Amino acid sequence: GVDPASALIEGCCDILPLDAETRGEWRVWLDYWARAIHEPRLAAIHRDHYARITGAIAAALVDGAGFEPERANITADAIVAAVDGVGVRATVEPDQWPAARQRRTLAALLT
């Protein structure tokens, strides 16, 4: 079977802007982030979205990998920050960040 760490890395890579379609989705998301900085209603939606994502990742780390809750929460934040960081770079600089580089960089960050 597939080990949990590899499955996590692959799942996170699938979120990246690996092609024109997903790069378009990331552009929309980045525009939303920019608006959320100035609009409290959007900022609240943004916080809730990330709370759900990090909560789900943390729960998976506790249940699937036996992490202690505090370590799971910190690790979930780090995973989301890594995905966001690579995703932003690849969205802003698509010619310098092809799919292979995105996957390679994210895998390095997550391992």
SULDAZI-V242209 format. One record per run of one state. SS is the DSSP state (H for helix, E for strand, C for the rest). FROM is the first residue (numbers start at 1). LEN is the number of residues. Records with the same first field share a line. If there is no record, write none. Layout:
BEGIN
SS->FROM-LEN ; FROM-LEN
END
This chain:
BEGIN
C->1-3 ; 14-6 ; 39-1 ; 66-3 ; 93-6 ; 111-1
H->4-10 ; 20-19 ; 40-26 ; 69-24 ; 99-12
END
